[in-house]
Amino acid sequence: MSDAAGNRPHASQMCAFCQIIHSEETASIVFDDSISLAFLDRRPLFPGHCLLVPKAHYETLADLPASLVGPLFQNAQLLERAIEEGLAADGTFVAINNRISQSVPHMHIHLVPRHRKDGLKGFFWPRQRYPDDAAGKLGEYSDKSERG
């Protein structure tokens, strides 16, 4: 059975991240191994904001093969720890955009150092309640399942 078209890795000459991976474009590299590369974001939320990308070109998290999910997120965990320790950050914000707000169509994980009172408030977009208290009902199910 062949992979779906979106599930096949391919390097794109137009992809800014593929150009960085293939040393055709410069970037401040902070991590490099056989499956992934991390570099400083050129437009960071805060200094130390990194992007972790798989070296093979996959557009979204859904396109990433299952065999790469674990190793890629282990690298994200390693970088998250290094950011907190190296920058004396109080925490990190870790995020992935799929298509919407994804400025480069190459799967990437944002790792952003956070400090108390850094000006970011929770999520960056408006939040709202469910009209029928569906979230409260979900919480009830979650509480029951945790109790066994």
Sine and cosine of phi, psi and omega as CSV:
sin_phi,cos_phi,sin_psi,cos_psi,sin_omega,cos_omega
0.00,0.00,0.76,-0.65,-0.04,-1.00
-1.00,0.04,0.42,-0.91,0.03,-1.00
-0.94,0.34,0.45,-0.89,0.14,-0.99
-0.90,0.43,0.44,-0.90,-0.06,-1.00
-0.81,0.59,-0.66,0.75,-0.02,-1.00
-0.96,0.29,-0.20,0.98,-0.07,-1.00
-0.99,-0.12,-0.05,1.00,0.02,-1.00
-1.00,-0.02,0.73,-0.68,0.04,-1.00
-0.95,0.31,0.62,-0.79,0.11,-0.99
-0.41,-0.91,0.67,-0.74,0.06,-1.00
-1.00,0.09,0.74,-0.67,0.01,-1.00
-0.97,-0.26,0.78,-0.63,0.03,-1.00
-0.90,0.43,-0.42,0.91,-0.01,-1.00
-1.00,0.02,-0.21,0.98,-0.06,-1.00
-0.98,0.21,0.88,-0.48,-0.02,-1.00
-0.87,0.50,-0.60,0.80,-0.03,-1.00
-0.96,0.28,-0.60,0.80,0.08,-1.00
-0.89,0.45,-0.60,0.80,0.03,-1.00
-0.90,0.43,-0.62,0.79,0.06,-1.00
-0.92,0.38,-0.71,0.71,0.00,-1.00
-0.85,0.53,-0.64,0.77,-0.05,-1.00
-1.00,-0.07,0.29,0.96,0.05,-1.00
0.84,0.54,0.48,0.88,0.07,-1.00
-1.00,-0.02,-0.26,0.97,0.03,-1.00
-0.69,-0.73,0.58,-0.81,-0.03,-1.00
-1.00,0.07,0.47,-0.88,0.07,-1.00
-0.37,-0.93,0.34,-0.94,0.07,-1.00
-1.00,0.04,1.00,-0.09,-0.07,-1.00
-0.97,0.25,0.74,-0.67,0.04,-1.00
-0.90,-0.44,-0.23,0.97,-0.01,-1.00
-0.35,-0.94,0.62,-0.79,0.00,-1.00
-0.46,-0.89,0.82,-0.57,0.14,-0.99
-0.64,-0.77,-0.20,-0.98,-0.11,-0.99
-0.93,0.38,-0.42,0.91,-0.06,-1.00
-0.93,-0.37,-0.30,0.96,-0.11,-0.99
-0.54,-0.84,0.24,-0.97,0.00,-1.00
-0.63,-0.78,0.65,-0.76,0.09,-1.00
-0.82,-0.57,0.63,-0.78,-0.01,-1.00
-0.54,-0.84,0.33,-0.94,0.02,-1.00
-0.94,0.35,0.69,-0.73,0.07,-1.00
-0.92,0.40,0.68,-0.73,-0.01,-1.00
-0.96,0.28,-0.35,0.94,0.06,-1.00
-0.80,-0.60,0.95,0.32,-0.14,-0.99
-0.95,0.30,0.51,-0.86,0.20,-0.98
-0.92,0.40,-0.68,0.74,0.05,-1.00
-0.59,-0.81,0.41,-0.91,0.06,-1.00
-0.82,0.57,0.71,-0.70,-0.04,-1.00
0.99,-0.15,-0.08,1.00,0.04,-1.00
-0.89,0.46,0.90,-0.44,-0.05,-1.00
-0.93,-0.37,0.39,-0.92,0.15,-0.99
-0.88,-0.48,0.78,-0.62,0.08,-1.00
-0.95,-0.30,0.83,-0.56,-0.05,-1.00
-0.80,-0.59,0.58,-0.82,0.18,-0.98
-0.94,0.33,0.55,-0.83,-0.01,-1.00
-0.94,0.34,-0.51,0.86,0.10,-0.99
-0.99,0.17,0.56,-0.83,-0.07,-1.00
-0.99,0.14,0.93,-0.37,0.15,-0.99
-0.78,-0.63,0.71,-0.71,-0.10,-0.99
-0.96,0.27,-0.67,0.74,-0.09,-1.00
-0.72,-0.70,0.16,-0.99,0.06,-1.00
-0.86,0.50,-0.61,0.79,0.02,-1.00
-0.89,0.45,-0.48,0.88,0.00,-1.00
-0.99,0.16,-0.34,0.94,-0.05,-1.00
-0.92,0.39,0.80,-0.59,0.02,-1.00
-0.88,0.48,0.57,-0.82,-0.02,-1.00
-0.81,0.58,-0.56,0.83,-0.03,-1.00
-0.92,0.40,-0.30,0.95,0.02,-1.00
-0.99,-0.16,-0.27,0.96,-0.07,-1.00
-0.86,0.51,-0.80,0.60,-0.02,-1.00
-0.86,0.50,-0.81,0.58,0.00,-1.00
-0.87,0.50,-0.62,0.78,0.01,-1.00
-0.91,0.41,-0.68,0.73,-0.01,-1.00
-0.96,0.27,-0.41,0.91,0.16,-0.99
-0.91,0.42,-0.62,0.78,0.06,-1.00
-0.92,0.39,-0.62,0.79,0.06,-1.00
-0.88,0.47,-0.66,0.76,0.02,-1.00
-0.90,0.44,-0.69,0.72,0.04,-1.00
-0.86,0.50,-0.72,0.70,0.00,-1.00
-0.92,0.39,-0.63,0.77,0.02,-1.00
-0.86,0.51,-0.69,0.72,0.04,-1.00
-0.91,0.43,-0.68,0.74,-0.01,-1.00
-0.91,0.42,-0.63,0.78,0.02,-1.00
-0.89,0.45,-0.74,0.67,-0.01,-1.00
-0.88,0.47,-0.71,0.70,-0.03,-1.00
-0.95,0.32,-0.75,0.66,-0.09,-1.00
-0.94,0.35,-0.51,0.86,-0.03,-1.00
-0.96,-0.30,0.14,0.99,-0.04,-1.00
0.78,0.62,0.66,0.75,0.01,-1.00
-0.98,0.19,0.53,-0.85,0.04,-1.00
-0.97,0.23,-0.35,0.94,-0.01,-1.00
-0.06,-1.00,-0.18,-0.98,0.04,-1.00
-0.64,-0.77,0.38,-0.92,0.17,-0.99
-0.93,-0.36,0.83,-0.56,-0.02,-1.00
-0.88,-0.48,0.81,-0.58,-0.12,-0.99
-0.54,-0.84,0.46,-0.89,0.11,-0.99
-0.73,-0.69,0.75,-0.66,0.15,-0.99
-0.97,-0.26,0.67,-0.74,0.09,-1.00
-0.90,-0.44,0.94,-0.33,0.00,-1.00
0.92,0.39,-0.92,0.39,0.00,-1.00
-0.94,0.34,0.77,-0.63,-0.03,-1.00
0.90,0.43,0.24,0.97,0.05,-1.00
-1.00,-0.07,0.99,-0.13,-0.12,-0.99
-0.93,0.36,-0.47,0.89,0.07,-1.00
-0.85,-0.52,0.85,-0.53,-0.05,-1.00
-0.97,0.23,0.86,0.51,0.09,-1.00
-0.65,-0.76,0.85,-0.53,-0.07,-1.00
-0.76,0.65,0.77,-0.64,0.03,-1.00
-0.49,-0.87,0.49,-0.87,0.01,-1.00
-0.93,-0.36,0.83,-0.56,0.09,-1.00
-0.99,0.11,0.74,-0.68,0.10,-0.99
-0.82,-0.57,0.95,-0.30,-0.15,-0.99
-0.90,-0.45,0.84,-0.55,0.06,-1.00
-0.92,0.39,0.63,-0.78,0.02,-1.00
-0.83,-0.56,0.58,-0.81,0.08,-1.00
-0.78,-0.63,0.58,-0.82,0.06,-1.00
-0.81,0.59,0.65,-0.76,0.02,-1.00
0.87,0.49,0.56,0.83,0.02,-1.00
-0.99,0.11,-0.02,1.00,0.07,-1.00
0.98,-0.19,-0.28,0.96,0.04,-1.00
-1.00,0.09,0.71,-0.70,-0.01,-1.00
-0.92,-0.40,0.97,-0.22,0.06,-1.00
0.81,0.59,-0.76,-0.65,0.07,-1.00
-0.98,0.19,0.32,-0.95,-0.09,-1.00
-1.00,-0.01,0.07,1.00,-0.07,-1.00
-0.76,-0.65,0.30,-0.95,-0.04,-1.00
-0.90,0.44,0.60,-0.80,0.04,-1.00
-0.91,-0.42,0.42,-0.91,-0.02,-1.00
-0.56,-0.83,0.28,-0.96,0.03,-1.00
-1.00,-0.01,0.42,-0.91,0.16,-0.99
-0.94,0.35,0.65,-0.76,-0.06,-1.00
-0.92,0.38,-0.46,0.89,-0.07,-1.00
-0.94,-0.35,0.37,0.93,0.00,-1.00
0.86,0.51,0.53,0.85,0.03,-1.00
-0.87,0.50,-0.59,0.81,-0.01,-1.00
-0.91,0.42,-0.63,0.77,0.04,-1.00
-0.88,0.47,-0.64,0.77,0.04,-1.00
-0.91,0.41,-0.63,0.78,0.04,-1.00
-0.89,0.45,-0.64,0.76,0.04,-1.00
-0.88,0.48,-0.62,0.79,0.03,-1.00
-0.89,0.46,-0.68,0.73,0.01,-1.00
-0.90,0.43,-0.67,0.74,0.00,-1.00
-0.89,0.45,-0.70,0.72,0.00,-1.00
-0.88,0.48,-0.68,0.74,-0.02,-1.00
-0.91,0.41,-0.65,0.76,-0.05,-1.00
-0.94,0.34,-0.50,0.86,0.03,-1.00
-0.95,0.32,-0.48,0.87,-0.02,-1.00
-0.98,0.18,-0.29,0.96,0.06,-1.00
0.99,-0.16,0.00,0.00,0.00,0.00
